[in-house]
Amino acid sequence: MDRTIILQLQPNSEQAQVLQRTLQAHTDCFHAVAQEGFTTSCHNGVALHKRIYYPLRATHPDLPAQLVCAARVKATEAVKSALDRRKKGRKASTPRARLCPIRYDHRSYWVKWETMTCSLATTGGRVELPFVVPPSAARSEARYAVPTFAGAEVVIRCMWS
C-alpha cells in the first residue's frame, strides 16, 4: 500500500530562509560525498562515512548530524548507480543535484495531525511548521489518519516568498 502523503508546508519568511539554508547545506554534503565516492570508485556507505563525515561536520557545523548522514546515504545510492552505469560501458558522471531533497527519518522529524504541524531538524535547530494537505493530494481522508511514518522528504517545488 502506498503511504506517500504530500504535505504543503506553510513557513513564514524566517522559517523559509532556514529551510533554504538547510537544503543548501544538505546539498553541499551530498555533492562532497558524491565527488569522493565517484572519483575513488567507492560506493560503500561505511567507507564513505569514515572518510568524509568529520570533514563535513567541520564544514557544516549547523547542519544536524542526522542530516549529514542522510546526505551521505543519498549520495552513496547515487554513486552506486553512476558506477554501475560506467561499469556497463554507459556514460556516467559525478552525481549532482540543484537542491537535493532531504530524507528525514523518525529522529529528524515528526508530524502532529491534530494540530496540522510538523517539526523538522534544520540548521537553525528544530523548526515547527504548519502544513496543509493540498486538495489535489487529498484523495482519501482516511489515508491521512495513519499516526506514524517511516520517513519524509522535503522538496522545494517552488520558492517560498
C-alpha positions as protocol buffer text, in pm:
chain_id: "A"
residue {
  index: 1
  type: MET
  ca { x: 0 y: 0 z: 0 }
}
residue {
  index: 2
  type: ASP
  ca { x: 133 y: 341 z: -99 }
}
residue {
  index: 3
  type: ARG
  ca { x: 192 y: 558 z: 208 }
}
residue {
  index: 4
  type: THR
  ca { x: 306 y: 867 z: 19 }
}
residue {
  index: 5
  type: ILE
  ca { x: 145 y: 1172 z: 167 }
}
residue {
  index: 6
  type: ILE
  ca { x: 201 y: 1518 z: 29 }
}
residue {
  index: 7
  type: LEU
  ca { x: 207 y: 1796 z: 283 }
}
residue {
  index: 8
  type: GLN
  ca { x: 240 y: 2155 z: 178 }
}
residue {
  index: 9
  type: LEU
  ca { x: 450 y: 2334 z: 437 }
}
residue {
  index: 10
  type: GLN
  ca { x: 350 y: 2687 z: 524 }
}
residue {
  index: 11
  type: PRO
  ca { x: 663 y: 2850 z: 664 }
}
residue {
  index: 12
  type: ASN
  ca { x: 686 y: 3216 z: 747 }
}
residue {
  index: 13
  type: SER
  ca { x: 967 y: 3408 z: 574 }
}
residue {
  index: 14
  type: GLU
  ca { x: 1222 y: 3338 z: 850 }
}
residue {
  index: 15
  type: GLN
  ca { x: 1141 y: 2965 z: 852 }
}
residue {
  index: 16
  type: ALA
  ca { x: 1161 y: 2958 z: 471 }
}
residue {
  index: 17
  type: GLN
  ca { x: 1512 y: 3102 z: 488 }
}
residue {
  index: 18
  type: VAL
  ca { x: 1615 y: 2840 z: 745 }
}
residue {
  index: 19
  type: LEU
  ca { x: 1472 y: 2562 z: 526 }
}
residue {
  index: 20
  type: GLN
  ca { x: 1655 y: 2702 z: 223 }
}
residue {
  index: 21
  type: ARG
  ca { x: 1987 y: 2715 z: 415 }
}
residue {
  index: 22
  type: THR
  ca { x: 1928 y: 2360 z: 541 }
}
residue {
  index: 23
  type: LEU
  ca { x: 1857 y: 2229 z: 191 }
}
residue {
  index: 24
  type: GLN
  ca { x: 2168 y: 2404 z: 56 }
}
residue {
  index: 25
  type: ALA
  ca { x: 2395 y: 2264 z: 330 }
}
residue {
  index: 26
  type: HIS
  ca { x: 2247 y: 1916 z: 276 }
}
residue {
  index: 27
  type: THR
  ca { x: 2308 y: 1951 z: -99 }
}
residue {
  index: 28
  type: ASP
  ca { x: 2668 y: 2060 z: -36 }
}
residue {
  index: 29
  type: CYS
  ca { x: 2721 y: 1747 z: 174 }
}
residue {
  index: 30
  type: PHE
  ca { x: 2560 y: 1532 z: -97 }
}
residue {
  index: 31
  type: HIS
  ca { x: 2800 y: 1680 z: -356 }
}
residue {
  index: 32
  type: ALA
  ca { x: 3107 y: 1626 z: -136 }
}
residue {
  index: 33
  type: VAL
  ca { x: 3022 y: 1260 z: -73 }
}
residue {
  index: 34
  type: ALA
  ca { x: 2929 y: 1204 z: -439 }
}
residue {
  index: 35
  type: GLN
  ca { x: 3259 y: 1356 z: -552 }
}
residue {
  index: 36
  type: GLU
  ca { x: 3459 y: 1142 z: -310 }
}
residue {
  index: 37
  type: GLY
  ca { x: 3271 y: 825 z: -398 }
}
residue {
  index: 38
  type: PHE
  ca { x: 3275 y: 873 z: -775 }
}
residue {
  index: 39
  type: THR
  ca { x: 3640 y: 980 z: -805 }
}
residue {
  index: 40
  type: THR
  ca { x: 3759 y: 692 z: -586 }
}
residue {
  index: 41
  type: SER
  ca { x: 3503 y: 441 z: -723 }
}
residue {
  index: 42
  type: CYS
  ca { x: 3378 y: 378 z: -370 }
}
residue {
  index: 43
  type: HIS
  ca { x: 3009 y: 306 z: -315 }
}
residue {
  index: 44
  type: ASN
  ca { x: 3042 y: 155 z: 31 }
}
residue {
  index: 45
  type: GLY
  ca { x: 2845 y: 371 z: 272 }
}
residue {
  index: 46
  type: VAL
  ca { x: 3054 y: 282 z: 578 }
}
residue {
  index: 47
  type: ALA
  ca { x: 3381 y: 356 z: 398 }
}
residue {
  index: 48
  type: LEU
  ca { x: 3248 y: 688 z: 270 }
}
residue {
  index: 49
  type: HIS
  ca { x: 3118 y: 774 z: 616 }
}
residue {
  index: 50
  type: LYS
  ca { x: 3462 y: 713 z: 768 }
}
residue {
  index: 51
  type: ARG
  ca { x: 3632 y: 925 z: 502 }
}
residue {
  index: 52
  type: ILE
  ca { x: 3406 y: 1226 z: 494 }
}
residue {
  index: 53
  type: TYR
  ca { x: 3176 y: 1255 z: 799 }
}
residue {
  index: 54
  type: TYR
  ca { x: 3407 y: 1460 z: 1025 }
}
residue {
  index: 55
  type: PRO
  ca { x: 3524 y: 1697 z: 749 }
}
residue {
  index: 56
  type: LEU
  ca { x: 3158 y: 1759 z: 660 }
}
residue {
  index: 57
  type: ARG
  ca { x: 3066 y: 1822 z: 1025 }
}
residue {
  index: 58
  type: ALA
  ca { x: 3353 y: 2073 z: 1042 }
}
residue {
  index: 59
  type: THR
  ca { x: 3242 y: 2245 z: 720 }
}
residue {
  index: 60
  type: HIS
  ca { x: 2872 y: 2248 z: 813 }
}
residue {
  index: 61
  type: PRO
  ca { x: 2861 y: 2270 z: 1195 }
}
residue {
  index: 62
  type: ASP
  ca { x: 2499 y: 2394 z: 1197 }
}
residue {
  index: 63
  type: LEU
  ca { x: 2366 y: 2102 z: 990 }
}
residue {
  index: 64
  type: PRO
  ca { x: 2234 y: 1835 z: 1227 }
}
residue {
  index: 65
  type: ALA
  ca { x: 2443 y: 1516 z: 1226 }
}
residue {
  index: 66
  type: GLN
  ca { x: 2141 y: 1312 z: 1117 }
}
residue {
  index: 67
  type: LEU
  ca { x: 2107 y: 1525 z: 804 }
}
residue {
  index: 68
  type: VAL
  ca { x: 2479 y: 1489 z: 724 }
}
residue {
  index: 69
  type: CYS
  ca { x: 2426 y: 1112 z: 741 }
}
residue {
  index: 70
  type: ALA
  ca { x: 2111 y: 1139 z: 528 }
}
residue {
  index: 71
  type: ALA
  ca { x: 2308 y: 1326 z: 261 }
}
residue {
  index: 72
  type: ARG
  ca { x: 2576 y: 1057 z: 271 }
}
residue {
  index: 73
  type: VAL
  ca { x: 2317 y: 782 z: 225 }
}
residue {
  index: 74
  type: LYS
  ca { x: 2155 y: 956 z: -73 }
}
residue {
  index: 75
  type: ALA
  ca { x: 2495 y: 1028 z: -230 }
}
residue {
  index: 76
  type: THR
  ca { x: 2607 y: 668 z: -179 }
}
residue {
  index: 77
  type: GLU
  ca { x: 2295 y: 546 z: -362 }
}
residue {
  index: 78
  type: ALA
  ca { x: 2357 y: 790 z: -647 }
}
residue {
  index: 79
  type: VAL
  ca { x: 2727 y: 698 z: -671 }
}
residue {
  index: 80
  type: LYS
  ca { x: 2644 y: 328 z: -681 }
}
residue {
  index: 81
  type: SER
  ca { x: 2405 y: 391 z: -969 }
}
residue {
  index: 82
  type: ALA
  ca { x: 2660 y: 603 z: -1158 }
}
residue {
  index: 83
  type: LEU
  ca { x: 2938 y: 349 z: -1107 }
}
residue {
  index: 84
  type: ASP
  ca { x: 2707 y: 67 z: -1225 }
}
residue {
  index: 85
  type: ARG
  ca { x: 2633 y: 268 z: -1542 }
}
residue {
  index: 86
  type: ARG
  ca { x: 3005 y: 324 z: -1602 }
}
residue {
  index: 87
  type: LYS
  ca { x: 3078 y: -45 z: -1543 }
}
residue {
  index: 88
  type: LYS
  ca { x: 2823 y: -132 z: -1813 }
}
residue {
  index: 89
  type: GLY
  ca { x: 3003 y: 99 z: -2057 }
}
residue {
  index: 90
  type: ARG
  ca { x: 2741 y: 373 z: -2039 }
}
residue {
  index: 91
  type: LYS
  ca { x: 2806 y: 740 z: -1986 }
}
residue {
  index: 92
  type: ALA
  ca { x: 2824 y: 841 z: -1619 }
}
residue {
  index: 93
  type: SER
  ca { x: 2947 y: 1139 z: -1422 }
}
residue {
  index: 94
  type: THR
  ca { x: 2962 y: 1254 z: -1063 }
}
residue {
  index: 95
  type: PRO
  ca { x: 2603 y: 1278 z: -931 }
}
residue {
  index: 96
  type: ARG
  ca { x: 2480 y: 1636 z: -892 }
}
residue {
  index: 97
  type: ALA
  ca { x: 2159 y: 1799 z: -772 }
}
residue {
  index: 98
  type: ARG
  ca { x: 2040 y: 2160 z: -779 }
}
residue {
  index: 99
  type: LEU
  ca { x: 1883 y: 2109 z: -436 }
}
residue {
  index: 100
  type: CYS
  ca { x: 1898 y: 1754 z: -301 }
}
residue {
  index: 101
  type: PRO
  ca { x: 1575 y: 1660 z: -118 }
}
residue {
  index: 102
  type: ILE
  ca { x: 1635 y: 1580 z: 247 }
}
residue {
  index: 103
  type: ARG
  ca { x: 1527 y: 1233 z: 355 }
}
residue {
  index: 104
  type: TYR
  ca { x: 1403 y: 1287 z: 710 }
}
residue {
  index: 105
  type: ASP
  ca { x: 1354 y: 995 z: 948 }
}
residue {
  index: 106
  type: HIS
  ca { x: 1199 y: 944 z: 1291 }
}
residue {
  index: 107
  type: ARG
  ca { x: 1499 y: 1111 z: 1458 }
}
residue {
  index: 108
  type: SER
  ca { x: 1481 y: 1427 z: 1250 }
}
residue {
  index: 109
  type: TYR
  ca { x: 1108 y: 1499 z: 1207 }
}
residue {
  index: 110
  type: TRP
  ca { x: 760 y: 1444 z: 1344 }
}
residue {
  index: 111
  type: VAL
  ca { x: 405 y: 1520 z: 1234 }
}
residue {
  index: 112
  type: LYS
  ca { x: 111 y: 1611 z: 1457 }
}
residue {
  index: 113
  type: TRP
  ca { x: -212 y: 1563 z: 1266 }
}
residue {
  index: 114
  type: GLU
  ca { x: -431 y: 1706 z: 1541 }
}
residue {
  index: 115
  type: THR
  ca { x: -259 y: 2047 z: 1515 }
}
residue {
  index: 116
  type: MET
  ca { x: -154 y: 2015 z: 1147 }
}
residue {
  index: 117
  type: THR
  ca { x: 207 y: 2089 z: 1236 }
}
residue {
  index: 118
  type: CYS
  ca { x: 538 y: 1918 z: 1176 }
}
residue {
  index: 119
  type: SER
  ca { x: 882 y: 1962 z: 1323 }
}
residue {
  index: 120
  type: LEU
  ca { x: 1197 y: 1940 z: 1113 }
}
residue {
  index: 121
  type: ALA
  ca { x: 1563 y: 1939 z: 1213 }
}
residue {
  index: 122
  type: THR
  ca { x: 1732 y: 2234 z: 1040 }
}
residue {
  index: 123
  type: THR
  ca { x: 2047 y: 2443 z: 1051 }
}
residue {
  index: 124
  type: GLY
  ca { x: 1855 y: 2674 z: 1284 }
}
residue {
  index: 125
  type: GLY
  ca { x: 1753 y: 2397 z: 1523 }
}
residue {
  index: 126
  type: ARG
  ca { x: 1409 y: 2237 z: 1532 }
}
residue {
  index: 127
  type: VAL
  ca { x: 1151 y: 2430 z: 1334 }
}
residue {
  index: 128
  type: GLU
  ca { x: 781 y: 2369 z: 1389 }
}
residue {
  index: 129
  type: LEU
  ca { x: 579 y: 2441 z: 1076 }
}
residue {
  index: 130
  type: PRO
  ca { x: 210 y: 2445 z: 994 }
}
residue {
  index: 131
  type: PHE
  ca { x: 104 y: 2246 z: 689 }
}
residue {
  index: 132
  type: VAL
  ca { x: -197 y: 2170 z: 474 }
}
residue {
  index: 133
  type: VAL
  ca { x: -282 y: 1872 z: 261 }
}
residue {
  index: 134
  type: PRO
  ca { x: -329 y: 2013 z: -90 }
}
residue {
  index: 135
  type: PRO
  ca { x: -672 y: 1938 z: -241 }
}
residue {
  index: 136
  type: SER
  ca { x: -504 y: 1757 z: -530 }
}
residue {
  index: 137
  type: ALA
  ca { x: -339 y: 1520 z: -282 }
}
residue {
  index: 138
  type: ALA
  ca { x: -637 y: 1464 z: -53 }
}
residue {
  index: 139
  type: ARG
  ca { x: -794 y: 1171 z: -239 }
}
residue {
  index: 140
  type: SER
  ca { x: -887 y: 982 z: 73 }
}
residue {
  index: 141
  type: GLU
  ca { x: -914 y: 1144 z: 413 }
}
residue {
  index: 142
  type: ALA
  ca { x: -880 y: 805 z: 583 }
}
residue {
  index: 143
  type: ARG
  ca { x: -534 y: 774 z: 429 }
}
residue {
  index: 144
  type: TYR
  ca { x: -416 y: 1069 z: 639 }
}
residue {
  index: 145
  type: ALA
  ca { x: -528 y: 917 z: 968 }
}
residue {
  index: 146
  type: VAL
  ca { x: -212 y: 699 z: 984 }
}
residue {
  index: 147
  type: PRO
  ca { x: -35 y: 808 z: 1305 }
}
residue {
  index: 148
  type: THR
  ca { x: 330 y: 735 z: 1215 }
}
residue {
  index: 149
  type: PHE
  ca { x: 552 y: 724 z: 910 }
}
residue {
  index: 150
  type: ALA
  ca { x: 896 y: 580 z: 847 }
}
residue {
  index: 151
  type: GLY
  ca { x: 1037 y: 884 z: 669 }
}
residue {
  index: 152
  type: ALA
  ca { x: 974 y: 1202 z: 479 }
}
residue {
  index: 153
  type: GLU
  ca { x: 1142 y: 1406 z: 208 }
}
residue {
  index: 154
  type: VAL
  ca { x: 1142 y: 1783 z: 189 }
}
residue {
  index: 155
  type: VAL
  ca { x: 1143 y: 1908 z: -166 }
}
residue {
  index: 156
  type: ILE
  ca { x: 1114 y: 2266 z: -282 }
}
residue {
  index: 157
  type: ARG
  ca { x: 872 y: 2271 z: -574 }
}
residue {
  index: 158
  type: CYS
  ca { x: 867 y: 2649 z: -584 }
}
residue {
  index: 159
  type: MET
  ca { x: 1045 y: 2905 z: -372 }
}
residue {
  index: 160
  type: TRP
  ca { x: 859 y: 3048 z: -75 }
}
residue {
  index: 161
  type: SER
  ca { x: 802 y: 3420 z: -86 }
}
